[in-house]
Amino acid sequence: MDGLTASVKSSVVGARSVEAAMEEARSEAETSGTVVQNAVSEMTGSEHPLTTSPVTPICWL
């Protein structure tokens, strides 16, 4: 019976460890998604940098 109890406790500890790792991975994925969305928004907003830039271009090619 002690062996079974130890096995169950070990399984619970392992499951909690997996749960913590999954939560960390989920959080990192959400953060990465936000970073990508922000980058895409910034790139989309600057499609025409010469016409939207406050700096006057020296020459037009």
Phi and psi in radians as a Rosetta constraint file:
Dihedral C 1 N 2 CA 2 C 2 CIRCULARHARMONIC -1.096 0.35
Dihedral N 2 CA 2 C 2 N 3 CIRCULARHARMONIC -0.641 0.35
Dihedral C 2 N 3 CA 3 C 3 CIRCULARHARMONIC -1.116 0.35
Dihedral N 3 CA 3 C 3 N 4 CIRCULARHARMONIC -0.707 0.35
Dihedral C 3 N 4 CA 4 C 4 CIRCULARHARMONIC -1.149 0.35
Dihedral N 4 CA 4 C 4 N 5 CIRCULARHARMONIC -0.749 0.35
Dihedral C 4 N 5 CA 5 C 5 CIRCULARHARMONIC -1.075 0.35
Dihedral N 5 CA 5 C 5 N 6 CIRCULARHARMONIC -0.766 0.35
Dihedral C 5 N 6 CA 6 C 6 CIRCULARHARMONIC -1.112 0.35
Dihedral N 6 CA 6 C 6 N 7 CIRCULARHARMONIC -0.683 0.35
Dihedral C 6 N 7 CA 7 C 7 CIRCULARHARMONIC -1.135 0.35
Dihedral N 7 CA 7 C 7 N 8 CIRCULARHARMONIC -0.740 0.35
Dihedral C 7 N 8 CA 8 C 8 CIRCULARHARMONIC -1.136 0.35
Dihedral N 8 CA 8 C 8 N 9 CIRCULARHARMONIC -0.766 0.35
Dihedral C 8 N 9 CA 9 C 9 CIRCULARHARMONIC -1.066 0.35
Dihedral N 9 CA 9 C 9 N 10 CIRCULARHARMONIC -0.725 0.35
Dihedral C 9 N 10 CA 10 C 10 CIRCULARHARMONIC -1.112 0.35
Dihedral N 10 CA 10 C 10 N 11 CIRCULARHARMONIC -0.700 0.35
Dihedral C 10 N 11 CA 11 C 11 CIRCULARHARMONIC -1.128 0.35
Dihedral N 11 CA 11 C 11 N 12 CIRCULARHARMONIC -0.694 0.35
Dihedral C 11 N 12 CA 12 C 12 CIRCULARHARMONIC -1.130 0.35
Dihedral N 12 CA 12 C 12 N 13 CIRCULARHARMONIC -0.768 0.35
Dihedral C 12 N 13 CA 13 C 13 CIRCULARHARMONIC -1.080 0.35
Dihedral N 13 CA 13 C 13 N 14 CIRCULARHARMONIC -0.756 0.35
Dihedral C 13 N 14 CA 14 C 14 CIRCULARHARMONIC -1.101 0.35
Dihedral N 14 CA 14 C 14 N 15 CIRCULARHARMONIC -0.736 0.35
Dihedral C 14 N 15 CA 15 C 15 CIRCULARHARMONIC -1.127 0.35
Dihedral N 15 CA 15 C 15 N 16 CIRCULARHARMONIC -0.692 0.35
Dihedral C 15 N 16 CA 16 C 16 CIRCULARHARMONIC -1.150 0.35
Dihedral N 16 CA 16 C 16 N 17 CIRCULARHARMONIC -0.651 0.35
Dihedral C 16 N 17 CA 17 C 17 CIRCULARHARMONIC -1.132 0.35
Dihedral N 17 CA 17 C 17 N 18 CIRCULARHARMONIC -0.756 0.35
Dihedral C 17 N 18 CA 18 C 18 CIRCULARHARMONIC -1.121 0.35
Dihedral N 18 CA 18 C 18 N 19 CIRCULARHARMONIC -0.730 0.35
Dihedral C 18 N 19 CA 19 C 19 CIRCULARHARMONIC -1.056 0.35
Dihedral N 19 CA 19 C 19 N 20 CIRCULARHARMONIC -0.748 0.35
Dihedral C 19 N 20 CA 20 C 20 CIRCULARHARMONIC -1.138 0.35
Dihedral N 20 CA 20 C 20 N 21 CIRCULARHARMONIC -0.723 0.35
Dihedral C 20 N 21 CA 21 C 21 CIRCULARHARMONIC -1.130 0.35
Dihedral N 21 CA 21 C 21 N 22 CIRCULARHARMONIC -0.701 0.35
Dihedral C 21 N 22 CA 22 C 22 CIRCULARHARMONIC -1.160 0.35
Dihedral N 22 CA 22 C 22 N 23 CIRCULARHARMONIC -0.691 0.35
Dihedral C 22 N 23 CA 23 C 23 CIRCULARHARMONIC -1.121 0.35
Dihedral N 23 CA 23 C 23 N 24 CIRCULARHARMONIC -0.723 0.35
Dihedral C 23 N 24 CA 24 C 24 CIRCULARHARMONIC -1.123 0.35
Dihedral N 24 CA 24 C 24 N 25 CIRCULARHARMONIC -0.752 0.35
Dihedral C 24 N 25 CA 25 C 25 CIRCULARHARMONIC -1.109 0.35
Dihedral N 25 CA 25 C 25 N 26 CIRCULARHARMONIC -0.707 0.35
Dihedral C 25 N 26 CA 26 C 26 CIRCULARHARMONIC -1.103 0.35
Dihedral N 26 CA 26 C 26 N 27 CIRCULARHARMONIC -0.768 0.35
Dihedral C 26 N 27 CA 27 C 27 CIRCULARHARMONIC -1.105 0.35
Dihedral N 27 CA 27 C 27 N 28 CIRCULARHARMONIC -0.754 0.35
Dihedral C 27 N 28 CA 28 C 28 CIRCULARHARMONIC -1.138 0.35
Dihedral N 28 CA 28 C 28 N 29 CIRCULARHARMONIC -0.662 0.35
Dihedral C 28 N 29 CA 29 C 29 CIRCULARHARMONIC -1.141 0.35
Dihedral N 29 CA 29 C 29 N 30 CIRCULARHARMONIC -0.716 0.35
Dihedral C 29 N 30 CA 30 C 30 CIRCULARHARMONIC -1.108 0.35
Dihedral N 30 CA 30 C 30 N 31 CIRCULARHARMONIC -0.744 0.35
Dihedral C 30 N 31 CA 31 C 31 CIRCULARHARMONIC -1.105 0.35
Dihedral N 31 CA 31 C 31 N 32 CIRCULARHARMONIC -0.756 0.35
Dihedral C 31 N 32 CA 32 C 32 CIRCULARHARMONIC -1.087 0.35
Dihedral N 32 CA 32 C 32 N 33 CIRCULARHARMONIC -0.706 0.35
Dihedral C 32 N 33 CA 33 C 33 CIRCULARHARMONIC -1.077 0.35
Dihedral N 33 CA 33 C 33 N 34 CIRCULARHARMONIC -0.703 0.35
Dihedral C 33 N 34 CA 34 C 34 CIRCULARHARMONIC -1.137 0.35
Dihedral N 34 CA 34 C 34 N 35 CIRCULARHARMONIC -0.735 0.35
Dihedral C 34 N 35 CA 35 C 35 CIRCULARHARMONIC -1.079 0.35
Dihedral N 35 CA 35 C 35 N 36 CIRCULARHARMONIC -0.765 0.35
Dihedral C 35 N 36 CA 36 C 36 CIRCULARHARMONIC -1.129 0.35
Dihedral N 36 CA 36 C 36 N 37 CIRCULARHARMONIC -0.774 0.35
Dihedral C 36 N 37 CA 37 C 37 CIRCULARHARMONIC -1.038 0.35
Dihedral N 37 CA 37 C 37 N 38 CIRCULARHARMONIC -0.748 0.35
Dihedral C 37 N 38 CA 38 C 38 CIRCULARHARMONIC -1.133 0.35
Dihedral N 38 CA 38 C 38 N 39 CIRCULARHARMONIC -0.714 0.35
Dihedral C 38 N 39 CA 39 C 39 CIRCULARHARMONIC -1.119 0.35
Dihedral N 39 CA 39 C 39 N 40 CIRCULARHARMONIC -0.764 0.35
Dihedral C 39 N 40 CA 40 C 40 CIRCULARHARMONIC -1.107 0.35
Dihedral N 40 CA 40 C 40 N 41 CIRCULARHARMONIC -0.733 0.35
Dihedral C 40 N 41 CA 41 C 41 CIRCULARHARMONIC -1.067 0.35
Dihedral N 41 CA 41 C 41 N 42 CIRCULARHARMONIC -0.745 0.35
Dihedral C 41 N 42 CA 42 C 42 CIRCULARHARMONIC -1.144 0.35
Dihedral N 42 CA 42 C 42 N 43 CIRCULARHARMONIC -0.738 0.35
Dihedral C 42 N 43 CA 43 C 43 CIRCULARHARMONIC -1.188 0.35
Dihedral N 43 CA 43 C 43 N 44 CIRCULARHARMONIC -0.685 0.35
Dihedral C 43 N 44 CA 44 C 44 CIRCULARHARMONIC -1.150 0.35
Dihedral N 44 CA 44 C 44 N 45 CIRCULARHARMONIC -0.649 0.35
Dihedral C 44 N 45 CA 45 C 45 CIRCULARHARMONIC -1.255 0.35
Dihedral N 45 CA 45 C 45 N 46 CIRCULARHARMONIC -0.242 0.35
Dihedral C 45 N 46 CA 46 C 46 CIRCULARHARMONIC -2.111 0.35
Dihedral N 46 CA 46 C 46 N 47 CIRCULARHARMONIC 0.716 0.35
Dihedral C 46 N 47 CA 47 C 47 CIRCULARHARMONIC -1.146 0.35
Dihedral N 47 CA 47 C 47 N 48 CIRCULARHARMONIC -0.556 0.35
Dihedral C 47 N 48 CA 48 C 48 CIRCULARHARMONIC -2.136 0.35
Dihedral N 48 CA 48 C 48 N 49 CIRCULARHARMONIC 1.298 0.35
Dihedral C 48 N 49 CA 49 C 49 CIRCULARHARMONIC -1.095 0.35
Dihedral N 49 CA 49 C 49 N 50 CIRCULARHARMONIC -0.510 0.35
Dihedral C 49 N 50 CA 50 C 50 CIRCULARHARMONIC -1.276 0.35
Dihedral N 50 CA 50 C 50 N 51 CIRCULARHARMONIC -0.487 0.35
Dihedral C 50 N 51 CA 51 C 51 CIRCULARHARMONIC -1.630 0.35
Dihedral N 51 CA 51 C 51 N 52 CIRCULARHARMONIC -0.349 0.35
Dihedral C 51 N 52 CA 52 C 52 CIRCULARHARMONIC -1.849 0.35
Dihedral N 52 CA 52 C 52 N 53 CIRCULARHARMONIC -0.147 0.35
Dihedral C 52 N 53 CA 53 C 53 CIRCULARHARMONIC -1.320 0.35
Dihedral N 53 CA 53 C 53 N 54 CIRCULARHARMONIC 2.474 0.35
Dihedral C 53 N 54 CA 54 C 54 CIRCULARHARMONIC -1.275 0.35
Dihedral N 54 CA 54 C 54 N 55 CIRCULARHARMONIC -0.201 0.35
Dihedral C 54 N 55 CA 55 C 55 CIRCULARHARMONIC -1.532 0.35
Dihedral N 55 CA 55 C 55 N 56 CIRCULARHARMONIC 2.268 0.35
Dihedral C 55 N 56 CA 56 C 56 CIRCULARHARMONIC -1.340 0.35
Dihedral N 56 CA 56 C 56 N 57 CIRCULARHARMONIC 2.221 0.35
Dihedral C 56 N 57 CA 57 C 57 CIRCULARHARMONIC -1.189 0.35
Dihedral N 57 CA 57 C 57 N 58 CIRCULARHARMONIC 2.549 0.35
Dihedral C 57 N 58 CA 58 C 58 CIRCULARHARMONIC -1.306 0.35
Dihedral N 58 CA 58 C 58 N 59 CIRCULARHARMONIC -0.736 0.35
Dihedral C 58 N 59 CA 59 C 59 CIRCULARHARMONIC -2.569 0.35
Dihedral N 59 CA 59 C 59 N 60 CIRCULARHARMONIC 2.704 0.35
Dihedral C 59 N 60 CA 60 C 60 CIRCULARHARMONIC -1.809 0.35
Dihedral N 60 CA 60 C 60 N 61 CIRCULARHARMONIC 2.313 0.35
